[in-house]
Amino acid sequence: MRLRMQTITRKYHFVFHLLFGAIVAVYHYNLIPDVQVFKLIIVALLGSTVPDIDHLFYIYFYGRTTELAKELRKHIKDKQLRKFVQSVSLNHKNNNYIFSHNIVAVLLALGLAYLFYQYDHDYLSVFFSAWLFHYIFDICEDILYFGKVNQNWWLKFKKEISSIQKVD
């Protein structure tokens, strides 16, 4: 069962982030029905995907010397999108060097979602709630894969992955 769930989350990781963003939008719409539902959904979808922009910073800036970043940049340069996506899918859970995925960012997202909700900034509340659920899903996925949360959540970053899975 666990392996089946890992396969599903690996294959549909990004879709799950979007799904949780949509759930956040629907939940908030029920709390604050006088907002535009389409705008609410767009804001939630953005909030649920923005945390992964840090992966691009990893590939091109602070992690650029790692073997994984080099491989990913090669796939992008060679316009091999399928290989890029496969490589990310195979290796993303072992990458402990993504700076934005940590307890400080989780608490910041939680605090901002709460603060904006309290002051009736509906769209910002939804944005940061979706951002928070992005992290919650990633933490749950770590537990599914490793039986515990990855060390990056506790601000312990490991630059190099012990062995990356290459895509043929």
C-alpha positions in Angstrom: 0.0 0.0 0.0 2.8 2.4 0.9 4.7 1.8 -2.3 1.5 2.3 -4.3 0.9 5.7 -2.5 4.5 6.7 -3.2 4.1 5.9 -6.9 0.9 8.0 -7.0 2.4 11.0 -5.2 5.5 10.8 -7.3 3.5 10.8 -10.5 0.9 13.4 -9.5 3.0 15.5 -7.1 2.3 18.8 -8.8 -1.4 17.9 -9.4 -1.8 17.3 -5.6 -0.4 20.8 -5.0 -3.0 22.2 -7.3 -5.7 20.1 -5.8 -4.9 21.3 -2.3 -4.9 24.9 -3.6 -8.4 24.4 -5.0 -9.6 22.9 -1.8 -8.3 25.9 0.1 -10.1 28.2 -2.4 -13.4 26.3 -1.9 -13.1 26.3 1.9 -12.4 30.0 2.0 -15.2 30.7 -0.4 -17.6 29.1 2.1 -16.2 31.4 4.8 -16.2 34.6 2.7 -18.8 34.1 -0.1 -18.8 37.8 -1.3 -15.5 37.3 -3.1 -15.1 36.4 -6.8 -14.7 32.6 -6.9 -12.6 32.5 -10.1 -10.1 35.1 -8.7 -10.1 33.1 -5.4 -9.2 29.9 -7.3 -6.4 31.6 -9.3 -4.9 33.1 -6.1 -5.0 29.7 -4.3 -3.5 27.9 -7.3 -0.6 30.5 -7.3 -0.2 30.1 -3.6 0.0 26.4 -3.9 2.7 26.5 -6.6 4.9 29.5 -5.7 6.9 27.6 -3.0 8.4 25.4 -5.7 10.0 28.4 -7.5 12.8 27.8 -5.1 13.6 24.7 -7.0 14.6 26.9 -9.9 16.9 29.0 -7.7 18.4 25.7 -6.6 19.0 24.6 -10.2 20.5 28.0 -11.4 22.0 29.6 -8.3 22.7 28.2 -4.9 22.7 24.5 -5.9 24.1 24.9 -9.4 27.3 23.0 -8.7 25.4 19.8 -7.6 25.2 16.8 -9.8 21.4 17.0 -9.9 21.3 20.7 -10.8 23.8 20.1 -13.6 21.7 17.2 -15.0 18.4 19.2 -14.8 20.0 22.2 -16.5 21.3 19.9 -19.3 17.7 18.6 -19.9 16.4 22.2 -20.1 19.2 23.3 -22.4 18.7 20.3 -24.7 14.9 21.0 -24.6 14.2 17.5 -23.1 11.2 18.5 -21.0 10.1 14.9 -20.5 13.6 13.9 -19.1 13.6 17.0 -17.0 10.2 16.1 -15.4 11.2 12.5 -15.0 14.5 13.4 -13.3 12.7 15.9 -10.9 10.1 13.3 -10.1 12.7 10.6 -9.3 15.0 12.8 -7.2 13.0 15.6 -5.6 12.3 13.8 -2.3 16.0 13.3 -1.7 16.9 16.9 -2.3 17.5 18.4 1.1 18.9 21.6 -0.1 15.8 23.6 -1.0 16.0 26.6 1.4 12.4 27.6 1.3 11.1 24.2 2.6 11.7 24.6 6.3 10.0 25.2 9.6 10.5 28.9 9.5 8.7 29.1 6.1 5.9 26.9 7.4 5.4 29.2 10.5 5.6 32.3 8.3 3.0 31.0 5.9 0.8 30.1 8.9 1.2 33.4 10.5 0.6 35.4 7.4 -2.5 33.4 6.5 -3.9 34.0 10.0 -3.0 37.6 10.0 -4.5 38.4 6.7 -7.6 36.4 7.6 -8.0 38.4 10.8 -7.7 41.7 8.9 -10.1 40.7 6.1 -7.5 40.5 3.4 -9.3 37.6 1.8 -7.1 37.0 -1.2 -3.8 37.2 0.7 -5.2 34.9 3.4 -6.1 32.4 0.7 -2.7 32.8 -1.0 -0.8 32.0 2.2 -3.2 29.3 3.3 -2.5 27.5 0.0 1.2 28.1 0.4 0.9 26.5 3.9 -0.9 23.5 2.5 1.9 23.1 -0.1 4.3 22.6 2.8 1.9 20.3 4.7 1.6 18.0 1.7 5.4 17.9 1.2 5.8 17.1 4.9 3.2 14.3 4.7 5.0 13.0 1.6 8.3 12.9 3.4 6.7 10.8 6.1 5.3 8.5 3.5 8.7 8.1 1.8 11.0 8.1 4.8 8.9 7.5 7.9 10.0 11.0 9.1 10.3 14.5 7.9 13.4 15.4 5.8 16.1 17.3 7.6 15.7 20.4 5.6 12.4 21.1 7.5 14.6 21.5 10.6 17.1 23.9 8.8 19.6 21.1 8.3 20.5 21.4 4.6 22.6 18.8 2.8 23.9 20.1 -0.5 24.7 16.8 -2.3 22.4 13.9 -2.9 24.1 10.7 -2.1 23.1 9.2 -5.4 20.8 10.7 -8.0 18.6 8.5 -10.2 19.5 9.3 -13.8 17.0 9.3 -16.6 17.9 7.5 -19.9 
